[in-house]
Amino acid sequence: MRTRRRTNLLWGLVLLAVALAVTLHALQLIPASIYDLLLRAWPVLLVLAGLSILLRPRVIFGSGIALILSAVLVGGVMAVAFSTRSAQQRSDYTEPVLESIGPQVTLLRVQIRTLSTDVELLQRVGTDRVVTGQFVGSAESQVIVNYTEDNVVADLTVTEQQVNPFPVLENVGRGTLRIELPPGLPVDIDLSGAQGNVTVNANGLAVERLNLDLRSGDALVTLPVYDPQGSGPDDSLGTLAARDGDITVFIDPQVAARLELERSGSGLEPVYDAAIYNYLVGDVLESRSIESAEITVRYTIVAPNGVITVREPL
């Protein structure tokens, strides 16, 4: 009799939870995305029933263990579902980027913040002082574009935000962001991404500083043949980080580079041309022509879990 009361109590709690979820949804007190996940998880009730019948006569607190195992199963199924969906490219939502830059502006500061998005940043074809681009992705994303000018300095920010704290599974997916910058105008680029591959092709751009912080994904960075005007020869021009992925940096032989590597003891050796670079103590790659080159740049490259590759442009 004691075991039967435990079982009745378990199913009483389950039915109460189901009724509570339906009532809260009817009153619009829980997000639609949470209710959607609950609807998708109902077959686990069958698993719960099977486990409780199987474990009840054989294991102490069998019904409670069945409930815990069922909850773990729901969490695992949801994690797999979101992971699968997040890898799919979506095109439910688009946001254009189109900004004209005043003739008095001598420096454009570009700040980009993305979530699960592949990013491509490159030179715009033509001589117009215009920034163009487009975001294509999930309806669960919102991209906010802000542009301001303060005398000779202009600021462009492109920020991707998540619309709902608990996204609807059907809407989850990856996005793409392509930004084209005008050639000849000095730019300071600061790009940060949570997840996704990043390609920065700065060939033809007047890059004064470049910072990249990619949490998960691979990065391809092409540095321009350009001598920064706002920095001295010993000043760092930024940090290029792929914290959970590989990073490849393309540098033209006309540009002499000093690259400080941060690999966090990963054991993955950098890939480079020994005829062009010296590998110095302190995990530093330095161009053999750094003393005589007209253009010199200094960057820090961070890849604690991936391979750092330095090579000439293709």
NORCOR-V36400 format. One line per field, one symbol per residue. phi: phi as a letter, one per 30 degrees, with the letter a starting at -180 (. if undefined). burial: 1 if it has 9 or more other ideal C-beta (glycine too) atoms within 8 Angstrom, else 0. Layout:
# NORCOR-V36400
phi = ???
burial = ???
This chain:
# NORCOR-V36400
phi = .ddddddddddddddddddddddddddhcbeeddddddddceeddddedddddddedcbdhedddddddddddddddddddddddddddcbdbbbdbabccddddcbcccbbbbccbdcbbadddjcddbcblacbadddcbcccbbbbbicccbcbbbcbddcdbddedcdldbbbbbccddidebccbbbbdakdbbccdejccddbbbbbcdbkcbbbcdddaceccbddcddckbcbbdbldbbccbdedccbccdcbchidicddcacddcbcccdjibcbddcddcddcbbbbcccadbbccbbaddd
burial = 00000110010001000000100110000000111111001001101100110111000001101110110011001100110011000100101010101000101111111111111111110000111111111101111010101000111111111101001110111111111111101111111111111111111011111111111111111111000100000000111111111111111100111111111001010101000110000001111001001011111111110111111100
